[in-house]
């Protein structure tokens, strides 16, 4: 028992990132279970899992962004309480659809509408 306690203490000191990861993952899952998100991707309804992201539908001036942080876990520990407080500003997306949304955001609206028209007409 004493060995186990020493091992846990050593892990906390030697691997602080592990604690942030565990805390971040636990909080992310708790928020993803909210009614608005229902533990699934908003686009494909894939069940919540690794690499899911809360996508900002809109930003608020003065809010920090991902690039302001050294690690993903630091960012998550900052943003997840914001998601929890105002979930309607976010969409839960799997990695593939988050990447796609970020790429599509680069298009101007008129080009995006034409692109979707071509997709709809394609078989």
C-alpha positions as CSV (number, residue, x, y, z in Angstrom):
1,X,0.0,0.0,0.0
2,X,2.8,2.4,0.9
3,X,4.5,1.6,-2.4
4,X,1.3,2.4,-4.3
5,X,1.0,5.8,-2.6
6,X,4.6,6.6,-3.3
7,X,4.1,5.5,-7.0
8,X,1.0,7.8,-7.3
9,X,2.9,10.7,-5.7
10,X,5.8,10.2,-8.1
11,X,3.5,10.0,-11.1
12,X,1.8,13.3,-10.1
13,X,5.2,15.0,-9.8
14,X,6.9,13.4,-12.8
15,X,3.8,13.4,-15.1
16,X,1.7,16.5,-14.4
17,X,0.5,16.4,-18.0
18,X,-1.1,13.0,-17.2
19,X,-3.2,14.7,-14.5
20,X,-4.3,17.5,-16.8
21,X,-5.2,14.9,-19.5
22,X,-7.3,12.9,-17.1
23,X,-9.0,16.0,-15.7
24,X,-9.6,17.4,-19.2
25,X,-10.9,14.1,-20.5
26,X,-13.2,13.6,-17.6
27,X,-14.7,17.1,-17.9
28,X,-15.0,16.9,-21.7
29,X,-17.0,13.6,-21.4
30,X,-19.2,15.1,-18.6
31,X,-20.1,18.1,-20.8
32,X,-20.5,16.0,-23.9
33,X,-23.2,14.1,-22.0
34,X,-25.4,17.2,-21.8
35,X,-28.7,17.1,-23.6
36,X,-27.4,19.6,-26.3
37,X,-24.6,17.3,-27.3
38,X,-26.0,13.8,-26.4
39,X,-22.5,12.2,-26.6
40,X,-22.4,12.3,-30.4
41,X,-21.1,14.2,-33.3
42,X,-23.6,16.9,-34.5
43,X,-23.0,15.9,-38.1
44,X,-22.7,12.1,-38.4
45,X,-24.0,11.1,-34.9
46,X,-20.9,9.0,-34.3
47,X,-20.7,8.1,-30.6
48,X,-18.4,10.3,-28.5
49,X,-14.8,9.1,-28.3
50,X,-11.2,10.1,-28.7
51,X,-10.4,13.3,-30.7
52,X,-13.9,14.9,-30.3
53,X,-13.9,18.7,-30.2
54,X,-16.2,21.4,-29.0
55,X,-16.4,23.7,-32.1
56,X,-17.0,27.4,-31.5
57,X,-20.0,28.5,-33.5
58,X,-19.1,32.0,-32.4
59,X,-16.4,33.7,-30.4
60,X,-16.7,36.4,-27.9
61,X,-14.2,39.3,-27.9
62,X,-11.4,38.9,-25.4
63,X,-11.8,35.1,-25.2
64,X,-8.5,33.2,-25.4
65,X,-8.0,30.9,-28.4
66,X,-6.2,27.6,-28.8
67,X,-2.9,29.3,-29.9
68,X,-2.7,31.1,-26.6
69,X,-1.9,27.8,-24.8
70,X,1.1,25.6,-24.6
71,X,-0.9,22.3,-24.6
72,X,-4.3,21.0,-25.7
73,X,-5.0,20.1,-22.1
74,X,-4.3,23.6,-20.8
75,X,-6.7,24.9,-23.5
76,X,-9.4,22.4,-22.6
77,X,-9.2,23.2,-18.9
78,X,-9.8,26.8,-19.9
79,X,-12.5,26.4,-22.5
80,X,-14.5,23.5,-21.1
81,X,-16.1,25.5,-18.2
82,X,-17.1,28.1,-20.9
83,X,-18.7,25.3,-22.9
84,X,-20.5,24.1,-19.8
85,X,-21.8,27.6,-19.0
86,X,-22.9,28.4,-22.6
87,X,-23.3,25.2,-24.6
88,X,-25.4,26.8,-27.4
89,X,-22.2,28.6,-28.6
90,X,-20.6,25.2,-29.4
91,X,-21.1,22.1,-31.5
92,X,-19.7,18.7,-30.5
93,X,-17.9,17.3,-33.6
94,X,-15.8,14.3,-34.4
95,X,-12.3,15.0,-35.7
96,X,-13.2,14.5,-39.3
97,X,-16.1,16.9,-39.3
98,X,-14.3,19.5,-37.2
99,X,-11.6,19.5,-39.8
100,X,-14.1,19.7,-42.6
101,X,-16.0,22.6,-40.9
102,X,-12.7,24.5,-40.4
103,X,-11.8,24.1,-44.1
104,X,-15.3,25.1,-45.3
105,X,-15.2,28.2,-43.2
106,X,-12.4,29.5,-45.5
107,X,-14.9,29.7,-48.4
108,X,-16.9,32.9,-49.0
109,X,-20.6,32.2,-48.7
110,X,-21.4,32.5,-52.4
111,X,-18.7,30.0,-53.3
112,X,-19.8,27.7,-50.5
113,X,-23.4,27.7,-51.8
114,X,-22.2,26.9,-55.3
115,X,-20.1,24.1,-54.0
116,X,-23.0,22.6,-52.1
117,X,-25.2,22.9,-55.2
118,X,-22.6,20.9,-57.2
119,X,-22.5,18.3,-54.4
120,X,-26.3,18.0,-54.4
121,X,-26.4,17.6,-58.2
122,X,-23.6,14.9,-58.1
123,X,-24.5,11.2,-58.0
